[in-house]
Each structure stands twice: as structure tokens, then as C-alpha cells.
Amino acid sequence: MIEYFIGDDYFSETSSVKEKENKTIKDMFIEKKNIHYLTRHKFDIDKQKNVLYKIKCYTSGQQGNTIKNAQFGTDYIYGYSNLTSQYVLIGKNFKPDSVKKNIIHKVGSFDEDLYFKVVICTGENKKAREPIVLYYNNPEQFERHHNTVVSQEDKNKWYEKRKQQMLTYKYNFLYKEELPELNVIEHSGLDVVIH
């Protein structure tokens, strides 16, 4: 009998849910394929020298895939909630309590214009050895995630482009107000990041 652990999950050959386990393992590898670590330099005031740090990024993959938030890995899938009588961001693991169709934002569609899109082609992504595309709610989220500054001119261009997209966007009722800012307290341990 083969037994093994992946993280905290236990798997065995004799399990009655072997098919489900295999699907979980397959999904895990697909998910892992879309996680990238970028290595950057940062000046450490205490050590008085440059130190390396890693930025964990989630990519969406190729055309037709669901767009993911690059910082948190959330899939942009909206489902109708009977409780609030409106569409809400549900991600991929939540089952809505309504029969209304989910709204899924896809790579390669007009939905891309709703997000601040960044292409990392600096060569620091050793895993893919090719450029990766990252999607953020807005330029400010990108700035916080990468500890960098986007010029005000570029921000204005993006906000204007998004405003024009919203005039003709089929699901503009999703955005009665701006996408909510996620207030996250981040704690970095040895191998742990808690959001």
C-alpha cells in the first residue's frame, strides 16, 4: 500500500475516494504551475546592505483561462447571491445559492481591460523561462505588491481606458463602485505567509 503526504493532506492507494484524490493532486499541480516567485533586491536599513526577497505571484495562464488576481490568486468569478440580491465575487470554490449564470472573466476577452495588466519579462522568472502576465485590481495594488511606483501619467491612462471600457461593458452593473481594496495584514514567518 502506498501512502504519502502532500502538505497536511494524506493520500493512500487503498482509499475509497482514490479518484477524488487523483483529481485533487492533478488540480494541485495545475495550481502550482500558475504560482511564480520573483526575486528582487531591497535595501535593508538594519543590515545596511541590499538583501534578496521573493514576491509570490499568481498567473492566469493562456487565453480562455479565468483571470486570477496576481497578489492573492483569487479567480474573478461572480455569482448571484440571493442573500444580497446582487452578483458577488465568489472565486472558484464557492457554489452560489442561485440558478443564475456565473460571470467568469477570461484571459483574451474584453474583461482584461478592467484590470491593471503587467507583463514580467525581465528574465527573473526562472520557472517559466518566458514572460508572465499578472492582473491587478488597479495600479495601486501592483505598487503595494511589488514595492514600486507607477507614474501618475500611466495611472491616469489606465483609469481613462477602464472608464471607456465601462461605458460599453456588458456587466458594468458589477462595478457600481470601485473594486474593494483588500486590507490585508501580512505576517511572514520561516516558510509561512498569512493573509
Backbone torsions as a table, in degrees:
resi	resn	phi	psi	omega
1	MET	NA	129.0	179.0
2	ILE	-94.1	129.9	177.0
3	GLU	-130.7	143.1	178.0
4	TYR	-158.9	163.3	178.6
5	PHE	-118.1	139.5	168.3
6	ILE	-125.5	108.3	-172.5
7	GLY	65.1	-126.3	178.5
8	ASP	-97.1	-0.1	-176.9
9	ASP	-89.4	135.0	-179.3
10	TYR	-102.6	135.5	178.8
11	PHE	-130.7	144.7	175.9
12	SER	-146.9	155.6	-179.4
13	GLU	-67.6	-28.0	-174.4
14	THR	-88.5	1.6	-177.0
15	SER	-64.7	142.2	178.0
16	SER	-76.4	-10.4	179.6
17	VAL	-112.9	36.8	-177.4
18	LYS	-56.8	-41.2	-179.8
19	GLU	-61.6	-42.2	178.4
20	LYS	-64.8	-39.2	178.7
21	GLU	-62.9	-44.7	-179.8
22	ASN	-62.1	-40.0	178.0
23	LYS	-64.2	-41.0	178.7
24	THR	-62.2	-44.0	179.4
25	ILE	-63.5	-43.6	179.1
26	LYS	-61.2	-46.5	178.4
27	ASP	-60.7	-37.5	-179.0
28	MET	-64.3	-42.1	179.1
29	PHE	-68.0	-37.4	176.8
30	ILE	-64.1	-44.5	178.0
31	GLU	-60.1	-44.1	-177.4
32	LYS	-62.9	-31.8	178.9
33	LYS	-60.6	-30.6	-177.3
34	ASN	-94.1	10.9	176.0
35	ILE	-107.8	127.5	-178.9
36	HIS	-128.9	150.0	177.1
37	TYR	-118.4	123.3	177.3
38	LEU	-102.4	133.4	-179.8
39	THR	-99.2	127.4	-178.7
40	ARG	-128.5	161.9	175.4
41	HIS	-101.3	142.8	177.7
42	LYS	-143.9	140.1	179.0
43	PHE	-80.8	123.1	178.8
44	ASP	-95.4	116.0	-176.8
45	ILE	-64.0	-41.6	-178.5
46	ASP	-64.3	-42.9	-177.9
47	LYS	-86.6	-13.2	-178.8
48	GLN	56.5	41.8	176.1
49	LYS	-158.6	166.8	176.5
50	ASN	-75.7	137.0	176.8
51	VAL	-125.8	155.8	177.4
52	LEU	-90.2	142.1	172.2
53	TYR	-141.5	157.0	-176.9
54	LYS	-110.4	143.6	175.2
55	ILE	-113.5	121.7	178.1
56	LYS	-85.1	124.9	-178.6
57	CYS	-126.1	142.4	176.1
58	TYR	-107.1	127.6	177.6
59	THR	-104.0	161.5	-178.0
60	SER	-94.2	-20.5	-179.8
61	GLY	92.2	-153.0	-172.1
62	GLN	-86.4	175.9	-178.3
63	GLN	-55.9	135.4	179.8
64	GLY	98.5	-17.1	177.6
65	ASN	-76.7	161.5	176.5
66	THR	-72.9	136.8	178.0
67	ILE	-70.0	133.5	178.0
68	LYS	-112.2	148.0	171.5
69	ASN	-71.8	126.5	-174.2
70	ALA	-66.6	-27.5	-177.6
71	GLN	-85.2	-41.0	-172.1
72	PHE	-111.4	-13.1	179.3
73	GLY	79.0	10.9	-179.5
74	THR	-73.1	128.7	174.3
75	ASP	-75.4	137.4	178.6
76	TYR	-85.3	81.4	176.8
77	ILE	-124.0	126.7	-179.1
78	TYR	-110.3	134.0	177.4
79	GLY	-124.6	152.1	-178.4
80	TYR	-81.2	129.0	178.9
81	SER	-104.8	121.8	176.0
82	ASN	-68.1	-26.4	-179.2
83	LEU	-66.1	-45.1	-178.9
84	THR	-100.0	-7.2	-177.9
85	SER	56.4	39.3	175.9
86	GLN	-157.1	168.4	176.7
87	TYR	-78.7	139.7	178.8
88	VAL	-132.9	153.9	177.1
89	LEU	-68.8	120.0	-176.3
90	ILE	-114.6	-15.0	-174.5
91	GLY	69.1	-165.5	-174.5
92	LYS	-98.4	-15.7	-173.7
93	ASN	-96.5	-2.1	-176.3
94	PHE	-103.1	134.1	177.4
95	LYS	-99.5	119.0	-179.0
96	PRO	-68.0	157.9	-179.0
97	ASP	-95.3	28.1	-176.3
98	SER	-135.2	159.7	177.1
99	VAL	-91.8	-3.5	178.3
100	LYS	-66.7	148.7	-176.4
101	LYS	-69.2	140.0	175.2
102	ASN	-70.6	151.0	175.1
103	ILE	-105.1	117.2	-175.6
104	ILE	-115.5	123.4	177.7
105	HIS	-84.9	126.2	-172.8
106	LYS	-114.0	148.0	172.7
107	VAL	-66.9	135.4	178.8
108	GLY	91.0	-1.0	179.3
109	SER	-104.7	179.2	177.8
110	PHE	-66.7	-15.7	178.8
111	ASP	-60.3	-27.9	-179.7
112	GLU	-55.6	-34.7	-176.9
113	ASP	-68.9	-10.4	178.0
114	LEU	-81.7	-12.8	-174.8
115	TYR	-117.7	153.4	174.5
116	PHE	-80.8	113.7	-172.6
117	LYS	-103.4	130.1	-178.9
118	VAL	-126.5	134.2	175.4
119	VAL	-108.2	122.3	178.4
120	ILE	-96.9	109.0	-178.9
121	CYS	-131.0	40.0	-176.9
122	THR	-91.0	-6.3	-179.0
123	GLY	88.1	-3.4	-178.0
124	GLU	-80.9	-8.9	178.2
125	ASN	-88.4	90.6	-175.2
126	LYS	-72.2	-24.8	-175.3
127	LYS	-68.2	-50.6	-175.1
128	ALA	-90.6	-24.7	-177.1
129	ARG	54.4	29.4	176.6
130	GLU	-154.0	164.2	179.9
131	PRO	-60.6	148.2	174.7
132	ILE	-118.7	147.1	-179.5
133	VAL	-108.8	130.4	-178.4
134	LEU	-118.9	141.5	179.8
135	TYR	-118.3	128.6	179.0
136	TYR	-122.8	156.5	177.1
137	ASN	-61.1	-36.8	-177.8
138	ASN	-162.4	170.6	-179.6
139	PRO	-61.8	-31.6	-178.4
140	GLU	-66.0	-35.8	177.2
141	GLN	-65.2	-41.1	176.2
142	PHE	-60.4	-44.3	-179.9
143	GLU	-58.6	-45.4	-179.4
144	ARG	-66.2	-42.1	-176.8
145	HIS	-66.8	-38.2	-176.3
146	HIS	-103.3	2.4	179.9
147	ASN	51.2	54.0	-177.7
148	THR	-139.8	179.5	-179.6
149	VAL	-126.9	131.0	174.2
150	VAL	-98.6	136.0	-177.8
151	SER	-62.1	148.3	179.8
152	GLN	-61.3	-33.8	178.1
153	GLU	-61.7	-45.2	179.1
154	ASP	-65.9	-38.7	177.0
155	LYS	-61.9	-46.2	-179.7
156	ASN	-61.1	-41.4	178.3
157	LYS	-61.5	-43.4	-178.9
158	TRP	-66.2	-44.5	-180.0
159	TYR	-63.2	-36.5	177.9
160	GLU	-67.7	-42.9	178.0
161	LYS	-61.5	-43.6	179.5
162	ARG	-65.1	-40.1	179.0
163	LYS	-61.4	-42.7	178.2
164	GLN	-65.3	-39.5	178.6
165	GLN	-62.4	-39.8	-177.0
166	MET	-65.6	-25.1	179.9
167	LEU	-64.2	-33.0	-177.1
168	THR	-114.9	2.8	-175.3
169	TYR	-71.0	130.7	-175.8
170	LYS	-59.3	-36.5	-176.2
171	TYR	-111.2	38.2	-176.4
172	ASN	-65.4	-14.3	176.6
173	PHE	-66.1	-16.8	175.9
174	LEU	-67.4	-23.4	-171.8
175	TYR	-116.8	56.6	175.5
176	LYS	-63.1	-28.7	175.3
177	GLU	-136.3	172.3	-179.4
178	GLU	-61.6	156.9	174.2
179	LEU	-57.7	137.6	-176.6
180	PRO	-66.2	142.0	174.3
181	GLU	-76.0	136.0	178.7
182	LEU	-91.8	113.1	177.0
183	ASN	-87.6	108.5	-174.5
184	VAL	-122.8	131.4	172.4
185	ILE	-97.0	121.6	-175.2
186	GLU	-107.4	132.5	177.4
187	HIS	-121.6	123.5	179.0
188	SER	-106.4	122.4	175.8
189	GLY	-105.5	-154.9	179.3
190	LEU	-60.4	-61.4	179.5
191	ASP	-125.2	24.0	-171.6
192	VAL	-126.9	134.7	169.0
193	VAL	-125.4	120.7	-178.8
194	ILE	-105.1	126.1	177.2
195	HIS	-104.9	NA	NA
